[in-house]
Amino acid sequence: MSILDNKDDLKTLVELLNFKEKVERSKQLIKQAYERYGNSLVVANSLGKDSVAVWDLAKKVNPKIRGFIVTTRYKPAETVNFMNDVVSRYPEIKVYRNDSDIPERIYENEPDRCCDILKVEPVKRAIEEMGVKCWVTGLRCTEGRTRTDFKEAEERDKGLIKLNPILIWKEREVWQYLALYKVPVNPLYAEGYRSLGCAPCTRITNDDNERAGRWIGTSKCGGECGIHTRPLKKDARSA
């Protein structure tokens, strides 16, 4: 049976598999998905530690694999500079953004709407324009309270497979991989950030929850932007 179709207990795998086994499992997930979906498999790169690890894994599987980045007008300068460096090295990564007019400081009063406009909409556009049938993410089930019910391969939108190849990795294992293979990372991590987003909505915290610094002071605190929870197919109805 293909590893893509397995029903393994993820909580068991998190603790059972060692680092080397997890790396090999992740590569096999990407390899089998690429064999099945070919050029319609695309990596979503958020420029965070998890995404750059997945991108490196994907390029080890096949250097022809494409990717996309969604950026916003509120990204920190460090992230924008890092993004430009990444795209200059990998021209097969396309950058998407939404420059529509929005209310000033919408992120304070309507954070969900802000993310829908600036993040979810460009992802939908990327999936449509790039002909994506399988998109690859850097989701991890140990990352926070909102990320415990995902699977390594799932179909949350009809006709669109989401592959989460490092779902069972722990945070330290991501850093272990990045150090071992000398993968460049966003310089903001050196300042103490553990999860990166837009500048107004990201803080450094001492909380055990990796994503606790996201959207502090709003109803979204420690939550999701919507990319992993909203329908992404253009013909899908809003949840």
C-alpha positions as CSV (number, residue, x, y, z in Angstrom):
1,M,0.0,0.0,0.0
2,S,1.2,3.5,-0.8
3,I,2.3,5.6,2.1
4,L,0.0,8.2,0.8
5,D,-3.0,6.0,1.6
6,N,-1.8,4.8,5.1
7,K,-4.0,5.0,8.2
8,D,-1.1,5.1,10.7
9,D,-1.7,6.6,14.1
10,L,0.1,10.0,13.9
11,K,0.5,10.4,17.6
12,T,2.3,7.1,17.8
13,L,4.6,8.0,14.8
14,V,5.6,11.3,16.5
15,E,7.2,9.4,19.3
16,L,8.0,6.1,17.7
17,L,10.1,7.2,14.6
18,N,13.5,8.6,15.0
19,F,14.8,11.7,13.1
20,K,16.3,9.7,10.2
21,E,13.1,7.6,9.8
22,K,11.0,10.8,9.8
23,V,13.1,12.4,7.1
24,E,12.9,9.3,4.9
25,R,9.1,9.0,5.4
26,S,8.7,12.7,4.4
27,K,10.8,12.2,1.3
28,Q,8.7,9.1,0.4
29,L,5.5,11.0,0.8
30,I,6.7,13.7,-1.6
31,K,8.2,11.2,-4.0
32,Q,5.0,9.1,-4.2
33,A,2.8,12.2,-4.5
34,Y,5.0,13.6,-7.3
35,E,4.9,10.3,-9.1
36,R,1.1,10.5,-8.9
37,Y,0.5,14.2,-9.7
38,G,3.6,15.3,-11.6
39,N,3.8,19.0,-12.4
40,S,0.5,19.6,-10.7
41,L,2.2,19.0,-7.4
42,V,3.3,22.4,-6.0
43,V,4.9,23.4,-2.7
44,A,3.4,26.2,-0.7
45,N,6.4,28.1,0.9
46,S,5.5,30.5,3.8
47,L,9.2,31.3,4.3
48,G,9.0,29.9,7.8
49,K,11.3,27.2,9.2
50,D,8.9,24.3,8.4
51,S,8.3,25.5,4.8
52,V,11.9,25.9,3.9
53,A,12.6,22.4,5.3
54,V,9.8,21.0,3.1
55,W,11.1,22.9,0.1
56,D,14.5,21.4,0.6
57,L,13.1,17.9,1.0
58,A,11.0,18.4,-2.2
59,K,14.0,19.6,-4.2
60,K,16.0,16.5,-3.0
61,V,13.1,14.4,-4.4
62,N,13.0,16.2,-7.8
63,P,14.6,19.5,-8.7
64,K,11.7,20.2,-11.1
65,I,9.1,20.6,-8.4
66,R,7.6,24.1,-8.4
67,G,6.4,26.3,-5.5
68,F,4.5,29.4,-4.6
69,I,4.8,32.1,-1.9
70,V,2.0,34.3,-0.6
71,T,3.2,37.6,0.7
72,T,1.4,40.6,2.1
73,R,1.9,44.4,2.5
74,Y,2.5,43.8,6.2
75,K,5.4,41.3,6.0
76,P,8.5,42.4,7.9
77,A,11.4,43.8,5.9
78,E,13.5,40.8,7.0
79,T,10.9,38.4,5.5
80,V,10.7,40.3,2.3
81,N,14.4,40.3,1.9
82,F,14.6,36.6,2.6
83,M,11.8,36.0,0.1
84,N,13.7,37.9,-2.6
85,D,16.8,35.8,-1.9
86,V,14.8,32.6,-2.1
87,V,13.1,33.5,-5.4
88,S,16.4,34.6,-6.9
89,R,17.8,31.1,-6.2
90,Y,14.6,29.3,-7.2
91,P,12.9,31.1,-10.1
92,E,10.4,28.2,-10.2
93,I,8.7,29.7,-7.2
94,K,6.0,32.2,-8.0
95,V,5.0,35.0,-5.7
96,Y,1.3,35.9,-5.1
97,R,-0.2,38.9,-3.2
98,N,-3.4,40.8,-3.1
99,D,-3.0,44.6,-3.3
100,S,-6.7,45.4,-3.1
101,D,-7.8,48.4,-1.0
102,I,-8.6,47.5,2.6
103,P,-9.6,49.5,5.7
104,E,-6.7,50.9,7.6
105,R,-5.6,48.7,10.5
106,I,-8.1,46.0,9.5
107,Y,-5.9,43.5,11.2
108,E,-6.8,44.9,14.6
109,N,-10.6,44.8,14.3
110,E,-11.2,42.2,11.6
111,P,-8.2,39.8,11.6
112,D,-10.1,37.0,9.9
113,R,-11.2,39.3,7.1
114,C,-7.7,40.6,6.8
115,C,-6.3,37.1,6.4
116,D,-9.0,36.1,4.0
117,I,-8.2,39.0,1.7
118,L,-4.4,39.1,2.0
119,K,-3.6,35.4,2.4
120,V,-6.5,33.0,1.5
121,E,-7.4,34.8,-1.8
122,P,-3.9,34.7,-3.2
123,V,-3.6,31.0,-2.3
124,K,-6.8,30.3,-4.2
125,R,-5.4,32.2,-7.2
126,A,-2.1,30.3,-7.0
127,I,-3.9,27.0,-7.0
128,E,-6.0,27.9,-10.0
129,E,-3.3,29.6,-12.1
130,M,-0.7,26.9,-11.5
131,G,-3.1,24.0,-12.1
132,V,-2.5,22.5,-8.7
133,K,-4.0,19.1,-7.9
134,C,-1.7,18.5,-4.9
135,W,-0.3,21.2,-2.7
136,V,2.5,20.5,-0.2
137,T,2.6,22.3,3.2
138,G,4.9,22.5,6.2
139,L,2.1,21.8,8.8
140,R,3.1,19.9,11.9
141,C,0.7,18.3,14.4
142,T,2.9,19.2,17.3
143,E,3.0,22.9,16.4
144,G,-0.2,24.1,18.3
145,R,-3.7,23.4,19.4
146,T,-5.2,24.2,16.0
147,R,-3.0,21.6,14.1
148,T,-3.8,18.3,15.7
149,D,-6.5,17.0,13.4
150,F,-4.7,17.0,10.0
151,K,-3.5,14.0,8.1
152,E,-0.3,13.4,6.0
153,A,-2.4,13.3,2.9
154,E,-6.0,14.6,2.8
155,E,-8.6,16.0,0.5
156,R,-10.4,18.9,2.3
157,D,-11.4,20.4,-1.1
158,K,-12.8,18.1,-3.7
159,G,-10.2,17.5,-6.3
160,L,-7.4,19.1,-4.3
161,I,-5.0,17.0,-2.3
162,K,-3.1,18.5,0.6
163,L,0.2,16.8,1.5
164,N,1.7,17.5,4.9
165,P,5.0,15.5,4.7
166,I,6.5,16.7,8.0
167,L,3.3,16.5,10.0
168,I,4.9,14.2,12.6
169,W,8.1,16.2,13.1
170,K,8.8,18.0,16.3
171,E,10.1,21.5,16.4
172,R,13.6,20.4,17.4
173,E,13.7,18.0,14.5
174,V,13.0,20.8,12.0
175,W,15.9,22.7,13.4
176,Q,18.0,19.6,13.4
177,Y,17.3,19.1,9.7
178,L,18.0,22.8,8.8
179,A,21.3,22.7,10.6
180,L,22.4,19.4,9.2
181,Y,21.7,20.4,5.6
182,K,22.7,24.0,6.1
183,V,19.3,25.3,4.8
184,P,19.1,29.2,5.0
185,V,16.3,30.4,7.3
186,N,14.5,33.7,7.9
187,P,16.8,35.9,10.1
188,L,13.9,36.8,12.4
189,Y,14.3,33.4,14.1
190,A,17.7,34.7,15.5
191,E,15.7,37.4,17.3
192,G,13.6,34.8,19.2
193,Y,10.5,34.4,17.1
194,R,9.2,30.8,16.8
195,S,6.3,31.3,14.4
196,L,6.4,34.0,11.7
197,G,3.6,36.0,10.1
198,C,2.8,39.7,9.3
199,A,4.6,42.3,11.4
200,P,1.5,43.7,13.2
201,C,0.3,40.3,14.2
202,T,3.5,38.5,15.3
203,R,5.2,38.8,18.7
204,I,8.0,37.0,20.6
205,T,6.6,35.2,23.6
206,N,7.8,32.8,26.3
207,D,4.7,30.6,25.9
208,D,5.2,26.9,25.4
209,N,2.8,27.0,22.4
210,E,4.8,27.6,19.3
211,R,2.1,29.8,17.7
212,A,1.2,31.8,20.9
213,G,2.8,34.9,19.4
214,R,0.4,35.1,16.5
215,W,-2.5,37.6,16.6
216,I,-2.1,38.4,20.3
217,G,-4.9,40.6,21.6
218,T,-7.4,39.4,18.9
219,S,-9.9,36.6,18.7
220,K,-7.4,34.7,16.5
221,C,-4.7,34.5,19.2
222,G,-2.6,31.5,18.5
223,G,-4.9,30.4,15.7
224,E,-5.0,30.1,11.9
225,C,-4.9,32.6,9.0
226,G,-7.5,30.4,7.2
227,I,-5.3,28.9,4.5
228,H,-5.5,25.5,6.2
229,T,-9.2,25.8,7.3
230,R,-11.0,27.5,4.4
231,P,-12.1,26.1,1.0
232,L,-9.4,26.9,-1.5
233,K,-11.0,25.8,-4.8
234,K,-12.4,28.8,-6.7
235,D,-15.8,27.1,-7.1
236,A,-16.0,26.1,-3.4
237,R,-18.5,27.9,-1.1
238,S,-17.1,29.8,1.9
239,A,-17.2,27.9,5.1
